[in-house]
Amino acid sequence: MPETIRRLSQLLASCAVKLVQRFGPHTVRVLGSTYVVSEQVFNPKFYITSEFMARNIRVEPTDAVLDVGTGSGIQAITAGRTARRVVAVDINPQAVRCARRNVRRNGLDGRVEVRHGDLFSPLQPRERFDVILFTPPYFEGRLRQPIDHALYDPDKGLAGKFLAGAAERLAPGGCVQMLYSSMAGPERVLRMAEEAGWRWSVMAEKRGRFETLTIYRLELASGA
């Protein structure tokens, strides 16, 4: 996709998201569970990324799972129905409050813990995880309000920080499950992953009229 068209598509999509965030309902049901959100917390009902990722999460009953950028908590809650333990983190304090409410209302208080902070900063030094979930923002734009952390990743800086830091938080034999959009140049992120010592494969793909969503499985390459 030409860069000019890509930027225009991202601008239109982010404007549409903000309209839905402002005027859409703030209590929604997705995959049989109820979620409460606010204008500043990404709504899991009206964008295909949340449900697509939730449908394709792969965890085992013995897994410890980390959900980075949890938002409403949908991925943490979905994983928590199977995994033995889930830690969910988000930089947006409104998202943390909503995710905690959603964990409680879905009966997973004892299995899913929500923490406030940026990427891996809320974790204890020795915490390691079998699966790390990451549904990153991927539009170009400026961070002006809390919801922007769910939309914008200027020059893919957040993706780069995540790929550099995730290896230290992965248990032996573990993996990252990461969603990315064709609208945002996934080839660059995959190059960054390879340069950081990851090998990748495709777990699931969803083709739409304007974009293709892909969930990638990232594992550490030998010797990384």
C-alpha positions, 0 to 999 in steps of 0.5 A: 500500500502506498504510504500516502494512502496508508496515512489517509486510511489510518487518519480516517480509521482513527477518526471513526474510532473516536466517534464510536468511542464518544457516542457508542454504548459503554456497556457491551457484550462480546463472545458471551461476556459483558464489558464496561468501558469509557470514552477513553478505553478502547471498546471491544465490541465495535472494532474487529481487532478485539474479537478476532484476537480473543477468538484466536488466543491459544493458552494451556491450563498450566500457562502463566499469561501476560496481557500487555495493553489490556484495555477493557481486559477482553484478552486477559479475561478470555485467557483467564478462562483457561490459563492458571494465571493472568497478569494484565497491564495498561498505561491508561489508568481508566483502562485499568479501572475498567479492566478490574471491573470487568474481571470482577463481573466475569468472576475471574478475580482470583485468576486475573490481576490488573496492574497500571504501568507502561509495558513491563514496568509493573512486573516483579523482577523474577516474573516470567510468562509462558504466553505474552499477548500483545494487541498494539496500537498501530496508527501514526499520530500524536498522544494527546489523551488516554485513548490515544495509547490504544490507537497511535504508535509514532514511528513504531517506537512502542512496538520496538520497545516491546520486542526488545523487552519481551524476551526477558519476560518469557519463560523457556519455550514460551511465545508472544501472540501479537496482532498487527494490521496490513494498514500499518506496515507489518513488514517493518515490525517483522523486520524489527522482530527478526533483528531483536532475535525473534522468529515468527509464524502466522497463527491466524489471518482475517481479510477485510475490505480495507485491511488484513489482520494477522496474529503472529506467533513470535518465539526466540530464535536459537541463541537469542 
